[in-house]
Amino acid sequence: MDQLLRDVSAEAKGQGWDEESLPVGNGINLSALHRRPSGVRKRFFVSTGVHGDEPAGPLAARALIKDDRLPADAECWVLPCINPTGFALNQRENQEGIDLNRDYRNPRSLEVQAQIRWLQDKGAFDCAVCLHEDWEAKGFYMYAVNPDKMPCVSSSILESVERAFPIDRSEEIEGFPAVNGIIHPLVDFEGRQEWPESLYLAKHHAALGYTLETSSDFPLNARVSALVEAVIAMMTAVSSVE
């Protein structure tokens, strides 16, 4: 994990991104990367590594920065690994056994508390995206969180991914009804006791959000590429909306 984060930091510095260290506690810091080009039109937030046994996300964050294919006028914030202790242990939860992606309503974990503090002055994003993996999935799928009925770019994301990676077209995924790889979960802020990151972001920072899931059954490089192409397609499509 340390080497990966050093690699991400080096790539970000080489591409002109700013880096901020977020103190978590117990000697742990999170890395936050920021790119603000001139003529900004849209603002995006990308996070990954909330589950420590899903390596494709942090690797995709590195590739996104290294490849430099994001829209030229997109302002971007990237958290490349929210759960560094879980990543080091290759486990879903952090070292205290907390699933961070169920901890965003009343956070107990120091990592989520640090992220929320950092986000407080960032304002609204045009879109927020969370990168994940699913070992049970048959291919790529995503959750689309869009409570305000913003212009949806799901089809652009799927078209980009499908060129090289299969889409999970199951009628039910993770207990939710799905259509052609897209899940539209019920956005229930008050009724849901354990918030995932996506719900917190929808409540406080982004009226449009996607959780991208790639299948762990496929080779790692293919999973990374699927996530990279999905994020680029999302940003490109959102940037084209006036």
Backbone as a ProteinNet text record, in pm:
[ID]
protein_1_A
[PRIMARY]
MDQLLRDVSAEAKGQGWDEESLPVGNGINLSALHRRPSGVRKRFFVSTGVHGDEPAGPLAARALIKDDRLPADAECWVLPCINPTGFALNQRENQEGIDLNRDYRNPRSLEVQAQIRWLQDKGAFDCAVCLHEDWEAKGFYMYAVNPDKMPCVSSSILESVERAFPIDRSEEIEGFPAVNGIIHPLVDFEGRQEWPESLYLAKHHAALGYTLETSSDFPLNARVSALVEAVIAMMTAVSSVE
[TERTIARY]
82.9	0	86	187.9	275	337.6	382.4	443.9	342.8	221.9	119.1	90.1	75.1	46.4	163.4	285.5	400.9	396.9	356.7	346.1	238.2	124	16	62.1	130	179.2	277.6	367	465.7	397.5	300.2	227.7	153.2	89.8	14.5	107.2	219	315.4	363.4	390.1	437.6	334.5	206.5	100.4	49	112	75.4	-40.4	-73.6	-179.4	-121.9	-208.1	-171.9	-206.5	-130.4	-157.1	-169.3	-267.6	-291.4	-293.9	-232.5	-233.6	-340.6	-430.2	-538.9	-506.2	-479.8	-447.5	-568.3	-548.4	-653.7	-637.7	-514.8	-484.7	-413.3	-353.7	-279.6	-170.8	-113	-5.5	-50.3	-179.1	-233.7	-272.6	-241.6	-284	-346.4	-447	-504	-447.3	-436.2	-389.8	-509.5	-511	-614.3	-545.8	-586.4	-523.8	-622	-570.1	-657.7	-595.4	-678.3	-636.4	-735	-684.1	-769.3	-711.2	-758.5	-710.4	-775.7	-728.1	-792.6	-922.4	-1015.8	-1142.1	-1226.5	-1233.4	-1308.9	-1457	-1513.1	-1656.1	-1731.9	-1669.1	-1735.3	-1640.6	-1700.5	-1623.3	-1658.9	-1555.8	-1576.1	-1502.2	-1560.9	-1497.4	-1489.1	-1371.6	-1348.4	-1288.7	-1348.6	-1291.3	-1284.7	-1190.6	-1177.1	-1098.4	-1086.9	-1012.8	-1086.8	-1220	-1295.6	-1301.9	-1292.1	-1280.1	-1138.9	-1069.9	-929	-898.3	-998.7	-974.6	-1020.2	-1025	-1065.5	-956	-848	-731.1	-749.1	-846.8	-859.7	-886.5	-959.1	-992.3	-870.9	-788.3	-668.5	-575.6	-565.3	-482.6	-543	-675.5	-741.9	-718.9	-718.8	-690.5	-552.1	-455.5	-320.1	-319.7	-387.3	-389.8	-459.9	-567.2	-638.1	-547.6	-467.6	-377.3	-261.3	-205.1	-89.7	-123.7	-238.8	-274.7	-315.8	-361.5	-394.7	-495.2	-604.1	-707.8	-837.3	-835.6	-955.7	-984.8	-1111.3	-1142.9	-1055.4	-1006.6	-909.6	-965	-1097.5	-1156.8	-1227.3	-1193.4	-1256.9	-1170.2	-1231.2	-1164.2	-1192.3	-1087.8	-1102.5	-1037.5	-1106.6	-1050.2	-1050.8	-942.2	-930.9	-878.8	-951.5	-900.8	-864.6	-735.9	-697.8	-708.7	-714.7	-732.1	-781.4	-911	-970.3	-939.9	-908.5	-889.5	-750.6	-644.7	-510.1	-477.7	-533.7	-502	-571.1	-693	-759.2	-690.4	-640.7	-567.2	-442.9	-370.1	-247.5	-277.8	-395.6	-435.6	-514.4	-543.7	-624.8	-758.6	-823.5	-954.2	-1050.4	-1178.1	-1281.1	-1280.3	-1275.9	-1286.2	-1150.1	-1151.6	-1025.2	-966.6	-855.8	-788.2	-869.4	-966.6	-1055.7	-1177.9	-1186.9	-1299.5	-1425.1	-1412.1	-1526.9	-1535.7	-1653.8	-1679.1	-1704.9	-1607.4	-1619.2	-1738.6	-1775.7	-1885.8	-2023.5	-2026.9	-2152.6	-2144	-2049.3	-2013	-2032.6	-2108.5	-2111.2	-2226.2	-2317.5	-2424.5	-2381	-2334	-2280.9	-2143.4	-2043.6	-1914.8	-1842	-1798.6	-1714.3	-1567.7	-1542.7	-1405.3	-1334.4	-1207.3	-1127.9	-1111	-1105.6	-1087.6	-1205.7	-1327.3	-1445.8	-1460.5	-1430.4	-1435.8	-1339.8	-1219.8	-1121.5	-1169.8	-1227.8	-1279.3	-1391.2	-1482.9	-1595.4	-1546.9	-1449.9	-1393.9	-1334.9	-1262.9	-1197.2	-1299.1	-1409.8	-1510.3	-1592.6	-1592.3	-1684.7	-1674.7	-1555.4	-1541.1	-1525.9	-1558.9	-1539.3	-1662	-1774.7	-1892.2	-1954	-2023.6	-2096.5	-2013.5	-2023.5	-1960.9	-2069.5	-2030.6	-2125.1	-2151.2	-2054.1	-2074.1	-1969.3	-2010.8	-1919.8	-1922.7	-1807.9	-1801	-1714.7	-1763.7	-1694.2	-1658.2	-1532.6	-1483.9	-1476.3	-1535.5	-1544.7	-1522	-1517.7	-1517.9	-1620.9	-1666.5	-1763.3	-1723.8	-1684.7	-1637.2	-1750.5	-1875.5	-1989.9	-2046.9	-2005.6	-2064.9	-2021.4	-2105.7	-2076.3	-2007.3	-1997.2	-1935.1	-1944.5	-1933.1	-1939.8	-2085.7	-2110.6	-2241.2	-2222.4	-2329.2	-2315.7	-2446.4	-2432.2	-2543.5	-2546.6	-2663.2	-2680.2	-2766.8	-2709	-2780.6	-2811.2	-2939.7	-2977.7	-3111.4	-3115.5	-3243.7	-3307.4	-3227.6	-3281.8	-3308.8	-3299	-3327.4	-3239.3	-3110.6	-3015.1	-2999.8	-2947.8	-2921.5	-2831.7	-2877.5	-2810.3	-2712.5	-2595.1	-2493.7	-2460.7	-2550.2	-2524.5	-2494.9	-2570.9	-2550.3	-2412.1	-2361.5	-2226.3	-2120.8	-2141.5	-2048	-2048.1	-2164.8	-2173.8	-2118.4	-2146.1	-2094.5	-1942.1	-1882.1	-1736.3	-1676.9	-1736.4	-1684.4	-1703.7	-1818.4	-1854.9	-1764.9	-1689.1	-1597.9	-1492.5	-1461.5	-1354	-1386.1	-1504.1	-1535.1	-1684.1	-1721.9	-1863.5	-1945.3	-2072	-2166.6	-2248.8	-2269	-2356.5	-2501.1	-2571.3	-2708.4	-2812.2	-2773.2	-2867.6	-2985.1	-3102.7	-3220.4	-3220.2	-3139.1	-3122.8	-2975.6	-2922	-2781.7	-2778.4	-2712.7	-2701.2	-2837.2	-2937	-3070.2	-3151.6	-3096.5	-3166.1	-3208.1	-3322.3	-3355.8	-3256.8	-3214.3	-3116.7	-3162.4	-3128	-3160.5	-3033.1	-2986.4	-2866.9	-2747.9	-2727	-2611.2	-2626.7	-2747.8	-2770.4	-2869.8	-2832.7	-2920.2	-2953.5	-3081.4	-3124.9	-3177.1	-3089.4	-3132.8	-3225.4	-3311.2	-3395.9	-3307.6	-3319.4	-3240.6	-3322.1	-3292.4	-3368.9	-3275.1	-3263.2	-3169.2	-3209.7	-3336.2	-3380.4	-3401.4	-3448.5	-3481.7	-3363.4	-3253.5	-3138.6	-3043.6	-3015.3	-2933.7	-2784.6	-2742.1	-2599.9	-2578.5	-2520.8	-2502.7	-2373.5	-2379.5	-2255.8	-2204.6	-2084.2	-2025.5	-2113.5	-2169	-2248.2	-2369.1	-2431.4	-2548.4	-2507.9	-2395.8	-2345.8	-2315.7	-2251.1	-2218.2	-2343.3	-2444.6	-2569.7	-2639.2	-2631.6	-2696.2	-2626.8	-2492.9	-2418.7	-2338.7	-2307.2	-2209.5	-2240.4	-2320.7	-2336.7	-2476.1	-2551.2	-2685.5	-2682.2	-2567	-2549.8	-2429	-2448.2	-2336.7	-2345.7	-2229.2	-2222.2	-2128	-2170	-2080.5	-2054.6	-1929.4	-1890.4	-1834.8	-1886.7	-1847.8	-1795.2	-1672.8	-1617.3	-1601.4	-1613.1	-1611.7	-1470.7	-1450.6	-1318.9	-1278.6	-1370	-1336.6	-1246.5	-1234	-1156.3	-1015.1	-919.6	-781.4	-776.1	-680.4	-671.6	-657.3	-574	-554.4	-682.6	-765	-893	-988.8	-989.8	-1075.4	-1034.5	-905.5	-855.8	-896.1	-877	-911.1	-1059.3	-1143.9	-1288	-1324	-1265.3	-1293.8	-1241.2	-1122.1	-1065.2	-1154.6	-1192.7	-1276.6	-1410.9	-1465.2	-1593.9	-1584.1	-1479.4	-1464.5	-1444.4	-1360.7	-1337.3	-1466.9	-1542	-1669.3	-1766.9	-1771.6	-1860.7	-1825.5	-1697.6	-1657.8	-1679.2	-1649.1	-1666.9	-1814.1	-1902	-2044.5	-2101.2	-2064.8	-2114.6	-2062.9	-1938.9	-1880.9	-1951	-2013.9	-2081.9	-2221.5	-2271.3	-2405.3	-2395.5	-2472.2	-2470	-2549.5
-120	0	124.5	126.9	243.3	272	165.7	185.7	237.1	183.3	231.4	378.6	418.7	558.9	649	598	676.4	691.8	584.5	591.4	691.2	686.5	780.5	923.8	946.2	1079.3	1128.9	1041.2	1079.1	1112	1030.2	1056.5	1189.9	1214.9	1338.6	1460.3	1451.9	1562.8	1586.5	1478.2	1490.2	1551	1533.3	1587.9	1722.6	1775.9	1908.6	1911.8	1797.3	1793.7	1838.8	1891.1	1922	1801.6	1784	1674.5	1728.9	1677.3	1715	1588.9	1593.9	1481	1503.4	1406.5	1417.6	1334.4	1396.8	1319.7	1240.1	1111.9	1023.3	997.4	971.4	931.4	798.3	762.3	637	625.2	740.5	741	722.4	730.6	707.4	841	855.9	972.1	925	998.8	975	1076.8	1037.1	1127.3	1181.8	1313.5	1377.9	1454.6	1426.9	1486.8	1580.4	1690.2	1793.2	1850	1859.5	1924.2	2035.2	2157.1	2270.3	2338.9	2302.3	2367.3	2503.3	2579.2	2706.9	2679.5	2770.4	2756.1	2640.6	2619.4	2507.5	2518.9	2405.7	2401	2306.9	2197.1	2098.4	2054.3	2010.1	1968	1822.8	1740.1	1597.1	1549.5	1447.2	1381	1231.8	1175.4	1031.7	974.4	867.4	801.5	652.1	590.4	445.9	393.1	260.2	198.5	197.7	215.7	211	68.2	-29	-169.6	-217	-268.4	-299	-419.6	-500.9	-618.7	-596	-468.8	-434.4	-348.4	-410.4	-334.2	-260.5	-299.6	-236.9	-87.2	-43.9	97.1	186.4	161.2	243.5	240.1	123.8	116.4	197.9	200.4	282.3	431	470.8	611	650.4	562.2	590.3	604	512.6	515.5	640.4	682.3	802.4	924.5	935	1049.2	1035.1	916.3	893.8	914.4	861.1	866.8	1005.7	1088.8	1228.6	1239.4	1162.4	1164.2	1228.1	1288.2	1352.3	1479.6	1522.9	1647	1762.6	1839.7	1944.8	2050.2	2072	2177.5	2122	1999.5	1936.6	1955.5	2011	2017.3	1885.6	1823.7	1689.8	1679.9	1612.6	1569.6	1417.2	1357.6	1211.5	1168.5	1076.6	1007.2	866.6	835.4	707.7	586.8	605.6	490.8	539.1	520.3	565.8	469.4	345.7	241.6	178.5	253.7	199	80.5	75.7	-38.5	-165.2	-153.1	-268.9	-316.2	-221.1	-256.3	-336.8	-291.6	-362.3	-503.4	-522.1	-652	-734.8	-677	-741.6	-787.7	-696.9	-728.6	-612.8	-643.7	-544.6	-431.3	-466.4	-368.3	-304.8	-198.4	-141.5	-228.3	-188	-272.5	-287	-200.1	-213.9	-300.2	-350.8	-435.6	-360.4	-232.4	-151.4	-148.4	-179.1	-163.6	-14.9	52.3	197.1	234.8	147.2	181.1	158.8	139.6	139.8	238.9	331.9	411.9	561.9	601.9	743.8	823.1	757.1	834.2	882.5	791.9	825.6	761.1	822.2	754.6	725.3	599.6	557.4	553.1	527	509.1	643.3	644.3	766.3	804.8	705.7	734.3	813.2	766.4	835.2	972.2	982.1	1112.3	1210.7	1164.4	1251.8	1294.3	1201.2	1234.4	1337	1318.4	1411	1550.1	1559	1689.7	1758.2	1682.3	1736.9	1784.6	1712.7	1746.3	1870	1910.4	2013.4	2144.2	2182.5	2309.5	2292.1	2173.9	2149.3	2186.6	2210.8	2251.5	2137.4	2174.2	2076.1	2032.8	1904.1	1848.7	1825	1835	1802.2	1652.2	1573.5	1428.6	1371	1272.4	1198.7	1052.4	989	848.3	770.8	652.6	564.7	435.8	395.6	279.8	157.6	46.7	-75.1	-198.3	-313.1	-444	-532.7	-636.4	-730.6	-870.3	-954.4	-1088	-1178.4	-1142.5	-1223.5	-1180.9	-1067.1	-1013.5	-1092.5	-1090.6	-1156.7	-1062.5	-937.8	-837.3	-702	-597.7	-460.3	-419.8	-348.7	-287.4	-162.5	-88.4	34.1	72.3	144.7	209.7	355.1	401	540.1	609.6	705.5	780.6	918.9	946.6	1068.4	1120.2	1159	1197.1	1320.4	1410.4	1533.3	1523.6	1400.9	1377.3	1464	1463.8	1532.8	1456.8	1523.1	1449.5	1328.9	1211	1086.3	1048	998	960.3	811.8	733.6	591.1	519.8	550.4	481.1	507.4	629.2	660.9	579.7	561.7	482.7	337.9	279.6	139.5	117	206.6	192.5	193	276.4	282.8	156	106	-14	-137.1	-147	-270.1	-299.7	-202.9	-228.4	-332.4	-343.3	-435.6	-519	-499.9	-568.1	-600.3	-722.1	-758.3	-682.9	-661.7	-598.7	-708.1	-697.7	-790.6	-749	-829.7	-795.8	-877.5	-921.7	-993	-901.8	-961.9	-883.2	-841.7	-908	-870.9	-881.6	-776.4	-772.9	-722.6	-798.3	-758.7	-732.3	-806.6	-791.8	-676.6	-602	-489.3	-524.5	-475.6	-491.2	-413	-473.2	-410.1	-420.7	-320.6	-319.8	-288.8	-389.4	-371.6	-316.6	-371.8	-333.8	-208.6	-153.6	-29.5	-55.4	-16.7	-22.6	119.8	146	275.8	252.2	260.5	230.4	337.7	297.1	393.3	483.3	612.5	708.3	744.1	675.6	690.1	739.8	870.2	927.3	898.5	909.2	895.1	749.5	668.6	530.8	436.9	471.1	382	418.4	323.1	348.8	348.1	262.1	252.1	308.6	427.8	493.2	448.3	412.6	399.7	538.3	542.6	670.3	740.9	666	726.5	801.3	749.7	816.1	946.2	943.5	1064.9	1171.7	1130.7	1226.5	1283.7	1199.2	1247.7	1347.5	1325.1	1413.5	1548.8	1548.6	1669	1732.4	1658	1712.3	1693.2	1596	1569.2	1516.1	1589.8	1544.7	1428.5	1405.6	1292.9	1212.3	1081.7	998.6	858.8	797.9	661	579	458.2	358.7	255.6	244.5	157	28	-84	-215.6	-301.8	-348.8	-440.8	-578.4	-681.6	-817.5	-865.5	-915.9	-964.9	-1094.2	-1157.6	-1281.2	-1258.4	-1134.8	-1104.6	-1060.5	-1068.3	-1026.5	-884.3	-859	-728.6	-615.2	-634.3	-524.3	-491.9	-593.9	-570.2	-494.8	-529.2	-459	-312.7	-288.9	-151.6	-72.1	-131.4	-62	-29.8	-122.7	-98.2	23	32.6	146.2	276.2	271.6	392.2	442	351.1	392.2	444.8	384.8	429.8	571.9	601	735.2	839.2	808	902.8	928.3	822	838.5	922.2	898.1	975.8	1122.6	1156.5	1295.8	1362.6	1290.8	1347.4	1377.7	1283.1	1302.5	1414.5	1417.7	1523.9	1659.2	1664.8	1791.2	1844.8	1756.5	1799.3	1854.9	1836.5	1885	2031.4	2114.5	2258.6	2285
0	0	0	83.2	90	-45.8	-115	-246	-347	-343.5	-436	-413.2	-287.2	-258.7	-297.9	-281.1	-328	-479.6	-548.3	-694.2	-736.8	-669.2	-700.8	-677.3	-565.7	-533	-638.3	-681.6	-782.7	-915.6	-954.5	-1079.2	-1070.2	-956.5	-939.5	-948.3	-881.9	-885.9	-1028	-1100.3	-1237.7	-1330.9	-1299.3	-1383.2	-1332.2	-1228.5	-1180.5	-1082.5	-1023.2	-922.6	-787.8	-702.7	-564.7	-477	-369.3	-276.6	-135.2	-64.4	74.8	159.1	276	368.5	473.4	487.8	584.2	707.1	822.1	942.2	990.3	1010	1057.6	1206.1	1248.4	1385.4	1383.7	1495	1506.2	1400	1364.4	1266.1	1122.5	1095.7	961.7	899.5	771.3	694.5	563.9	518.1	386.6	289.1	163.8	59.4	-17.3	-40.7	-121.5	-233.7	-356	-473.4	-541.5	-596.6	-652.4	-779.1	-881.8	-1005.9	-1039	-1052.3	-1089.5	-1213.2	-1330.2	-1452.5	-1470.9	-1566	-1596.9	-1673.3	-1662.6	-1734	-1686	-1555	-1499.9	-1535.7	-1585.3	-1616.3	-1522.7	-1483.2	-1399.1	-1287.7	-1176.9	-1059.6	-1026.7	-1008.8	-987.4	-863.3	-801.8	-687.9	-716.1	-695.8	-717.2	-590	-539.2	-421.8	-445.3	-377.7	-388.5	-269.8	-264.2	-155	-24.1	-25.3	99.9	152.5	62.6	100.5	66.7	166.4	150.2	63.8	32.7	-51	-195.6	-237.5	-373.5	-437.4	-485.1	-530	-661.5	-744.2	-876	-865.5	-762.3	-748.7	-729	-625.9	-609.7	-730.5	-796.3	-916.6	-1029.8	-1037.1	-1137.6	-1111.1	-983.9	-950.2	-999.4	-978.8	-1028	-1180	-1248.9	-1395.2	-1448.4	-1382.5	-1426.1	-1424.3	-1321.1	-1309.7	-1407.6	-1417.6	-1504.3	-1650.8	-1694.4	-1836.8	-1882.3	-1789.1	-1819	-1934.3	-1924	-2028.1	-1978.8	-1863.2	-1810.6	-1889.5	-1895.5	-1967.6	-1920.4	-2015	-1983.2	-1889.3	-1892.7	-1810.3	-1687.4	-1646.2	-1529.6	-1405	-1301	-1171	-1098.6	-1045.5	-989.5	-852.5	-761.9	-635.2	-633.4	-589.8	-586	-449.6	-385.6	-266.7	-311.5	-328.7	-389.2	-298.3	-167.9	-78.1	57.7	84	209.7	324	291.7	393.7	380.9	410.6	391.7	482.2	603.4	690.2	640.2	589.6	531.2	405.3	326.6	205	239.3	340.1	380.5	430.1	490.6	544.2	442.9	326.4	223.6	280	353	409.1	383.5	381.5	351.8	453.5	581.3	688.4	717.4	798.4	843.2	954.7	1010.9	1109.6	1238.9	1260.9	1376.4	1345.4	1223.9	1187	1146.6	1111.6	1071.6	919	866.2	723.8	698.5	640.1	622.8	536.1	443.9	354.2	416.9	545.7	621.1	736.8	729.2	846.2	825.1	723.3	688	750.2	819.7	884.5	1022.5	1104.6	1237	1248.3	1186.2	1169.9	1300.9	1311	1422.7	1382.7	1254.1	1208.3	1192.5	1227.7	1214.2	1068.1	978.4	836.3	780.1	808.4	757.3	822.9	950.3	1016.7	949.8	916.2	850.8	712.8	637.8	505.6	513.5	606.4	619.7	660	749.6	786.6	664.1	585.1	466.6	363	350.2	250.2	286.3	411.2	458.3	380.9	336.9	266.2	115.6	64.1	-79.3	-162.6	-99	-172.7	-251.6	-359.6	-440.3	-560.6	-591.7	-711.5	-816.4	-942.3	-1049.2	-1055	-1012.6	-1004.2	-910.2	-832.4	-744.9	-785.1	-785	-827	-728.3	-690.5	-597.3	-671.9	-662.6	-737.5	-646.1	-693.7	-614.3	-700.8	-633.4	-698.2	-628.4	-701.7	-646.9	-693.2	-599.4	-637.5	-684.6	-656.4	-698	-833.9	-884.7	-1006.8	-1129.7	-1231.7	-1358.7	-1456.5	-1422	-1507.3	-1440.4	-1519.2	-1468.2	-1445.1	-1335.5	-1314.3	-1229.3	-1210.8	-1132.3	-1065.2	-955.1	-887.7	-934.6	-978.2	-1018.2	-914.1	-844	-740.5	-796.4	-817.1	-888.3	-834.3	-705.6	-643.9	-705.7	-763.8	-821	-970.6	-1024.8	-1167.2	-1257.8	-1228.6	-1313.6	-1445.8	-1551.8	-1675.6	-1648.7	-1688.1	-1654.7	-1765.7	-1728.1	-1827.1	-1818.7	-1760.1	-1741.7	-1872.5	-1977.1	-2104.3	-2161.4	-2145.5	-2194.1	-2119.7	-1989.7	-1910.2	-1958.1	-1972	-2012	-2151.6	-2244.3	-2380.4	-2381.3	-2300.4	-2294.9	-2236.2	-2128.9	-2062.9	-2150.1	-2215.1	-2286.2	-2404.4	-2450.6	-2561.6	-2525.2	-2395.8	-2357.2	-2233.8	-2173.6	-2048.3	-2046.9	-2005.9	-2009	-1904.8	-1937.3	-1846.2	-1779.8	-1649.6	-1578.1	-1605.2	-1683.2	-1721.5	-1642.9	-1525.8	-1440.4	-1405.6	-1390.7	-1355.9	-1208.7	-1128.3	-987.6	-951.9	-889.7	-846.6	-703.1	-617.1	-476.6	-412.1	-457.3	-400.6	-456.1	-552.6	-613.6	-756.3	-802	-943.6	-1028.7	-1139.6	-1226.5	-1371.5	-1450.8	-1593.1	-1670	-1746.8	-1829.4	-1749.9	-1631.2	-1552.2	-1468.9	-1462.8	-1387.4	-1274.8	-1154.1	-1037.6	-996.4	-976.8	-924.3	-782.5	-682.7	-545.7	-491	-399.5	-330.4	-243.9	-263	-184.6	-60.2	47.6	171.8	281.4	293.3	388.8	532.8	562.7	701.1	740.6	650	684.3	692.1	624.8	624.6	738.2	822.4	941.1	911	818.6	785.3	644.8	639.8	510.6	443.8	315.6	238.5	200.5	150.8	109.5	6.9	-87.3	-194.1	-139.2	-34.8	22.3	92.6	164.3	227.5	122	13.9	-91.7	-155.6	-177.4	-235.9	-143.9	-16.1	81.5	91	83.2	117.9	4.4	-101.3	-196.8	-344.6	-383.2	-525.7	-555	-636.3	-672.5	-770.3	-833.5	-925	-880.3	-862.2	-816.5	-872.8	-890	-940.3	-852.8	-822.3	-763.5	-870.9	-911.7	-1021.5	-965	-1011.3	-961.2	-1075.5	-1061	-1159.4	-1096.8	-1177.1	-1124.3	-1092.9	-971.7	-929.2	-998.3	-1072.7	-1142.9	-1263.1	-1307.6	-1427	-1388.4	-1481.7	-1450.1	-1398.2	-1309.7	-1244.5	-1345	-1446.8	-1541.4	-1617.7	-1643.6	-1710.7	-1619	-1491.5	-1395.6	-1382.9	-1376.2	-1366.5	-1490.2	-1606.8	-1731.7	-1739	-1692.6	-1694.5	-1609.3	-1490.8	-1403.3	-1462.1	-1519.9	-1581.2	-1693.7	-1783.9	-1896.3	-1849	-1744	-1691	-1636	-1560.8	-1502.6	-1612.7	-1710	-1819.8	-1897.1	-1924.6	-1995.6	-1914.4	-1782.1	-1697.4	-1701.5	-1680.2	-1677.7	-1812.8	-1919.2	-2052.7	-2080.5	-2042.5	-2066.5	-1980.6	-1852.5	-1764.1	-1810.8	-1857.6	-1903.6	-2027.4	-2103.3	-2226.3	-2199.8	-2077.2	-2041.6	-1999.6	-2065	-2031.3	-1903.4
[MASK]
++++++++++++++++++++++++++++++++++++++++++++++++++++++++++++++++++++++++++++++++++++++++++++++++++++++++++++++++++++++++++++++++++++++++++++++++++++++++++++++++++++++++++++++++++++++++++++++++++++++++++++++++++++++++++++++++++++++++++++++++++

